[in-house]
Amino acid sequence: MKLDKLLEYQDLDIQLRKINLEIEKSDDFKKIEVAKQEFAIAKKNVEDSEKDALSLVEFFSNLEKDYQTLQKKIDKIIPQIEKLEKQLEKQPEKLEEFEKLVSELASLKSQTNSIESKTIENKSKGDETIQKYKQASERAKKVREFHAKAKERQDALQKAKDPEIKKIKAGLKELEPQIDKTFMGQYKTIIGEGKYPAFVAAHADGKNFSCKGCGMSLSQTSSSALKEQGYTPCESCRRIVFI
């Protein structure tokens, strides 16, 4: 029969698919996928915390620069005020200049107080950022450990299945050149659509035939072709039906 080698190929291919599904549907495979997702979340939280920390460092650095600038002005203005205060008794006309400097000093001190308040307010943000970073880092560490253990078990399963997989793949490689290229092309197209098996036996009900893949009846035209050449495409699911 023209399809003997292809059907043999299909049987091996289905065996390979079952093994791969067994590996992919194992609990550890699922755990690995979950761990990957959780690690991605934890990693993002770590990165976000680092960005927040850098922003706070920049914020506090700018506050420090502003504070130092103000303090320098204060340090400069205080001696001027003290000097004018001593001169006021003999030079009362300097009162306006004195009051101006006092007012300026008050403004500078108000600005430094504002900076101190901002520092205190943002300290809690800094503590919160540090806590988030620690939590995210710890979570990432635990997820990595969880992933490593699951992967170790999954690798052991893969290793145990490898000899069988290699044997099947060798059989597939040996069979493929012996199969008609048209049939092979049809086979790969059908399984590419996720339809297994691709070639199915016909179900005979008296003079009528149906596809065992989808269960739909074949038309008279397809039934005639099936009788004449031994195979025909199913008009419903596109599998190849044979007798």
Secondary structure, DSSP 8 states (H G I E B T S, - for coil): -TTHHHHHHHHHHHHHHHHHHHHHTSHHHHHHHHHHHHHHHHHHHHHHHHHHHHHHHHHHHHHHHHHHHHHHHHHHHHHHHHHHHHHTTT-GGGHHHHHHHHHHHHHHHHHHHHHHHHHHHHHHHHHHHHHHHHHHHHHHHHHHHHHHHHHHHHHHHHHHHHHHHHHHHHHHHHHGGGS-HHHHHHHHHHHHTT-SSSEEEEEEETTEEEETTT--B--HHHHHHHHHHSEEE-TTT--EEE-
